[in-house]
Amino acid sequence: MAEDSRTPFDVFTDVEMEEIVTTSLQELRRAGRLSPIVKWGEYNIGFVESWNKFIDCGFEGMETYEVRFFCKDIHRACFREVFGEQLKFSKANPDLNDEGPEAVDYLRGRLAEMLEAGDFTNPYLGLEVDSPVAAGRIVATFHNWEPRLHKFQFDAEKNTHVYVPLPPLDARPITHIEVDLPTGEMLIADWLRIPEFTELTNRDRTFAISHAQERVKRTIDGIQKFNLLEAYSGSSSSIVLDNGKTGRESDTLRVGRISTDDETDEQLNPDLEEAGSVGGPVWSVTMIDRADLVAVLTGELGSQEAAEKKVTELMTGGNMFDRPEVISLQPGRWHYYFLDNSINYGVRSLEQVTDALGTGMESDVMLSRSPLDLPDDLVWHVGPETPEVAPTPSL
């Protein structure tokens, strides 16, 4: 038969194995054999959401793309275990071809047994899952179809990397840090397109910015090194000052998206007026006091005159869409709040978080002359005495 001529790799990497796994999952769900994942919500792991959704409502309640990726995830978890069994077969049967029909039959049987038992317990063969919040390798194992998550981290005593149970995560969605504005003349854009500034601010700053915690660390690092206020944002944002005030009369500045009624498209808060906008290919809000930008460039270029020229060219020349908005605020001490909507998304609604920075818009960043009265579980306060400048897992 043609099937008998196929190798284990042919059989267990094609649609046939996916169908076996998919059918088994449905039977296990109907039998109540699958345990939901009730922890680790703050990691916002897509597999966790898909696993729980499948248990709650089956494939019928999932989008087509969710079903496809979910089944491929379980397939991958089985795949590694199956080929571990192939090595066992080869050692136990040295006279047989470990890629022949006998091996295929053996592995089919073992796969059926493994799916029934639901024991894929070795983290080194585990299913790698991704967290948009925390960097690092995270894997899922299964113990009688109860998922457990593990983190790969360095063990100083053993002087090697090991897997440990995934620790709780204290990842508060809003970060607060105090900043000093020497002049209050703020340049605001998605990014400040001065090549020397870009090169300097990226030098020796290796952050895995596909993860929210790393973006938070990069923002705080930029403040501490350059007094640069850079935070993740959407593709297009509005700049709003408080109560219709302008410039140096204002006590708050927010950047985000003004909320509108879904049906009428009218602003939910008609008192909010756009003082400027931020848009471009870099999904961030970048703000810096003009004096700080000149100082940073002076150190890089070796001349204040050259630095002033670069800043003037940025503000007046080139593509108008590359020019920053200029908003004049009061100089002095301000409270800077920024959020990353990947953090705690699985725990708190985005509306709960953005409303903490004022109603009427989905704010990404906020400058306030006075500190905000926010719940402790929403905000991470960063100060000189803070040993860690961003939320991290705690063992």
C-alpha positions in Angstrom: 0.0 0.0 0.0 1.1 3.5 -0.7 0.6 4.5 2.9 3.1 1.8 4.1 5.8 3.4 2.1 5.6 6.7 3.9 8.0 7.5 6.7 6.9 8.7 10.2 7.9 12.2 9.2 5.5 11.9 6.2 2.7 10.7 8.3 3.0 12.8 11.4 3.6 16.2 9.8 0.7 16.2 7.3 -3.0 16.8 7.5 -3.6 13.2 8.7 -2.1 13.8 12.1 -3.8 17.1 12.5 -7.1 15.4 11.8 -6.3 12.7 14.5 -5.4 15.4 17.0 -8.5 17.5 16.2 -10.9 14.6 16.5 -9.3 13.5 19.8 -9.6 17.0 21.2 -13.3 17.1 20.4 -13.9 13.7 22.0 -11.9 14.7 25.1 -13.9 18.0 25.4 -17.2 16.2 25.2 -16.0 13.8 27.9 -15.0 16.7 30.2 -11.4 15.6 30.2 -9.8 19.0 29.5 -9.0 21.4 32.4 -9.2 25.1 31.9 -6.3 27.4 32.6 -7.3 29.7 35.5 -3.9 31.4 36.1 -1.5 33.6 34.2 -4.1 36.0 32.8 -1.7 38.9 33.0 0.7 37.3 30.6 -2.0 37.7 27.9 -1.0 34.5 26.2 -3.0 33.7 23.1 -2.9 29.9 23.6 -4.4 30.3 27.1 -7.3 32.2 25.6 -7.8 29.7 22.8 -7.6 26.7 25.1 -10.3 28.1 27.5 -12.5 29.2 24.6 -12.3 25.7 23.1 -13.3 24.2 26.5 -16.2 26.7 26.9 -17.7 26.5 23.4 -15.8 24.1 21.1 -14.6 24.9 17.6 -18.1 26.2 16.8 -17.5 29.3 19.1 -14.0 30.0 17.6 -13.0 32.0 14.6 -11.6 30.0 11.7 -8.1 31.4 12.2 -8.3 30.6 16.0 -9.2 27.0 15.2 -6.3 26.6 12.7 -3.6 28.0 15.0 -5.0 26.2 18.1 -4.9 22.8 16.4 -1.4 23.4 15.0 -0.3 24.3 18.6 -1.6 20.9 19.9 -0.2 19.2 16.9 3.3 20.6 17.6 3.0 19.5 21.3 2.3 15.9 20.1 4.8 16.1 17.3 7.8 16.4 19.6 6.7 13.6 21.8 6.0 11.3 18.9 9.5 11.7 17.6 10.9 11.1 21.0 9.0 7.8 20.8 10.7 7.1 17.4 14.1 7.2 19.1 12.8 4.7 21.7 11.6 2.4 18.9 14.9 2.6 17.1 16.8 1.6 20.3 14.4 -1.2 21.1 14.3 -2.5 17.6 17.8 -2.1 16.1 17.0 -4.7 13.3 14.0 -2.8 12.1 13.9 0.3 9.9 12.9 3.2 12.2 11.3 4.9 9.2 9.5 1.8 7.9 5.9 0.7 8.2 6.5 -1.1 11.6 7.7 2.3 13.0 4.6 4.0 11.6 2.2 1.5 13.2 4.0 1.7 16.5 3.9 5.5 16.5 0.2 5.5 15.6 -0.5 3.4 18.6 1.7 5.5 20.9 0.0 8.7 19.6 -3.4 7.3 20.4 -2.2 6.4 23.9 -0.7 9.8 24.5 -3.8 11.6 23.4 -5.9 9.5 25.7 -3.5 10.0 28.7 -2.9 13.7 28.0 0.5 13.5 29.5 3.1 15.7 27.6 5.0 16.6 30.7 8.6 17.3 29.6 9.1 21.1 29.4 12.1 20.6 27.1 9.7 19.0 24.6 6.9 21.4 25.6 4.8 23.7 23.4 6.3 27.1 23.1 3.8 29.9 23.6 4.1 33.6 23.3 3.3 36.4 25.7 3.1 39.9 24.3 3.7 41.2 27.8 6.8 39.3 29.1 9.9 38.4 27.1 11.6 35.0 27.4 10.8 31.5 26.5 7.5 30.1 27.9 6.3 26.6 27.3 3.2 24.6 28.1 3.1 21.0 29.2 0.0 18.8 29.9 -0.6 16.6 32.8 -3.8 14.5 32.3 -4.8 17.3 30.0 -4.2 19.9 32.7 -2.0 22.6 31.1 0.9 24.0 33.1 3.2 26.8 32.0 7.0 27.1 32.6 9.6 29.8 32.1 13.1 29.2 30.9 15.5 31.1 33.1 19.0 31.1 34.4 19.8 29.2 37.7 22.8 30.8 39.3 23.4 27.8 41.6 23.4 25.3 38.8 25.1 27.8 36.4 22.7 26.8 33.6 19.2 27.6 32.3 16.3 25.6 33.6 12.6 25.5 33.4 10.6 26.7 36.4 6.9 27.1 37.0 5.7 30.3 35.4 5.6 32.8 38.2 2.9 35.3 38.9 3.2 38.6 37.1 2.9 42.1 38.6 2.4 44.0 35.4 0.4 47.1 36.1 -0.9 48.8 32.9 0.1 52.4 33.8 3.6 53.6 34.6 4.2 56.9 36.4 7.4 58.8 36.6 8.2 62.5 37.4 10.0 64.5 34.7 11.5 68.0 34.6 10.9 70.2 31.6 13.5 73.0 31.4 11.6 75.3 29.0 8.2 73.6 28.4 8.6 73.9 24.6 7.6 70.3 23.7 8.3 68.7 20.4 5.8 65.8 19.8 5.8 63.3 17.0 5.8 59.6 16.3 9.6 59.9 16.1 12.1 62.8 15.8 13.7 62.1 12.4 17.2 63.4 13.0 19.7 60.6 12.0 22.2 61.4 14.7 19.5 61.4 17.4 18.1 58.1 16.2 21.6 56.5 16.2 22.4 57.8 19.7 19.1 56.8 21.3 19.3 53.3 19.9 23.0 52.8 20.8 23.5 50.1 23.4 19.8 49.9 24.1 18.8 46.3 23.4 15.1 45.9 24.4 12.8 43.2 23.0 10.2 45.8 22.1 7.7 43.1 20.8 7.0 42.6 24.5 5.2 45.2 26.6 7.5 45.0 29.6 10.5 45.7 27.4 8.8 48.7 25.9 8.1 50.0 29.4 11.8 49.5 30.3 12.9 51.3 27.1 10.6 54.3 27.9 12.0 54.7 31.4 15.6 54.2 30.2 15.0 56.9 27.6 13.8 59.3 30.3 16.7 58.6 32.6 19.3 59.0 29.9 17.9 61.7 27.6 14.8 63.1 29.3 13.0 61.5 26.2 9.4 60.6 26.7 8.7 57.8 24.2 5.8 55.4 24.6 3.8 52.9 22.5 0.7 54.3 20.8 -1.6 53.7 17.9 -1.0 54.7 14.3 -2.7 58.1 14.7 -3.4 60.1 17.8 -4.7 63.5 18.9 -3.0 65.9 21.3 -5.5 67.3 23.8 -5.0 70.0 26.5 -7.2 70.3 29.5 -10.5 72.2 29.5 -9.8 73.9 26.2 -6.9 75.8 27.7 -3.9 76.5 25.4 -0.2 76.3 25.9 1.2 77.4 29.2 -2.3 77.8 30.8 -2.8 74.1 30.7 -2.2 71.7 33.6 -2.6 68.5 31.6 -1.7 67.2 28.1 -3.0 63.9 26.8 -2.2 62.0 23.6 -4.6 59.3 22.3 -7.8 58.8 20.4 -10.8 61.0 21.1 -13.8 58.7 21.8 -16.8 59.1 19.5 -20.3 57.6 19.4 -20.5 54.4 17.3 -23.6 55.5 15.5 -23.3 59.3 15.2 -19.5 59.6 15.2 -19.9 62.6 17.5 -17.4 63.1 20.3 -18.5 61.7 23.6 -16.9 64.7 25.4 -17.5 67.8 23.2 -15.3 69.9 25.4 -12.1 68.1 24.2 -10.4 70.1 21.5 -7.5 68.8 19.4 -4.4 70.9 19.8 -2.4 68.9 17.4 -1.9 65.3 16.1 0.6 62.6 16.0 0.8 60.1 13.1 3.3 58.1 11.1 4.8 54.6 10.6 6.3 54.5 14.0 3.6 53.5 16.5 4.7 55.6 19.3 4.3 59.1 20.9 7.7 60.8 21.3 8.0 64.0 23.3 11.0 65.9 24.4 11.7 69.5 25.6 13.5 71.4 22.9 16.3 72.4 25.3 16.9 68.7 26.1 17.0 67.8 22.4 19.6 70.5 21.8 21.6 69.3 24.7 21.5 65.7 23.6 22.6 66.6 20.1 25.3 68.9 21.3 26.9 66.0 23.2 26.7 63.9 20.1 27.8 66.5 17.5 30.2 68.4 19.7 28.7 71.8 18.9 25.6 73.6 20.2 25.4 75.5 16.9 25.3 72.3 14.9 22.7 70.9 17.3 20.5 74.0 17.0 20.7 73.8 13.2 19.6 70.2 13.2 16.6 71.0 15.4 15.6 74.0 13.3 15.8 71.8 10.1 13.6 69.2 11.8 11.0 71.8 12.7 10.9 73.7 9.5 12.2 71.6 6.6 11.5 68.4 4.8 8.2 66.6 4.7 5.5 68.4 6.7 4.4 65.0 8.1 7.8 64.5 9.6 7.7 67.8 11.4 6.8 67.5 15.1 4.0 69.4 16.7 5.2 72.1 19.1 3.2 72.6 22.3 4.3 75.1 24.9 3.7 74.0 28.5 4.8 75.4 31.8 8.4 74.6 32.6 9.2 72.7 35.7 8.2 69.4 37.3 5.5 67.3 35.6 4.0 63.8 36.2 4.3 61.6 33.2 1.9 58.7 32.8 1.9 56.2 30.0 0.2 52.9 29.4 0.8 49.8 27.2 -2.4 48.1 26.3 -0.8 44.7 26.0 -0.2 44.7 29.8 -3.1 43.2 31.8 -5.3 43.1 28.7 -6.6 39.7 29.8 -7.3 41.0 33.3 -8.7 44.5 32.9 -10.7 46.0 30.1 -8.9 48.7 28.1 -11.7 51.1 28.9 -11.0 50.7 32.7 -7.4 51.6 32.1 -7.8 54.5 29.7 -10.6 56.1 31.8 -8.1 56.3 34.7 -6.2 58.9 32.6 -9.4 61.0 32.0 -12.6 60.3 30.2 -13.5 61.2 26.6 -10.5 59.6 24.9 -8.4 56.5 24.9 -5.2 58.1 26.2 -1.8 56.5 25.6 0.2 59.1 27.5 -0.5 62.0 29.9 1.5 64.9 31.3 0.0 66.4 34.5 1.2 69.1 36.8 -0.3 67.3 39.8 -0.1 63.5 40.6 -3.3 61.5 39.8 -5.1 59.6 42.4 -5.1 56.1 40.8 -5.7 52.7 42.3 -2.4 51.0 43.3 -3.1 47.9 41.2 -3.3 50.1 38.0 -0.1 52.2 38.3 3.6 51.4 38.7 5.4 54.4 40.3 9.0 54.8 39.3 11.4 56.9 41.3 15.0 57.2 42.3 14.5 54.6 45.0 12.9 52.1 42.7 15.3 49.2 42.2 13.5 47.8 39.2 12.3 50.4 36.6 9.6 48.2 35.1 7.2 45.5 36.3 8.8 42.0 36.3 7.7 38.5 37.3 8.1 37.7 41.0 9.0 34.2 42.1 
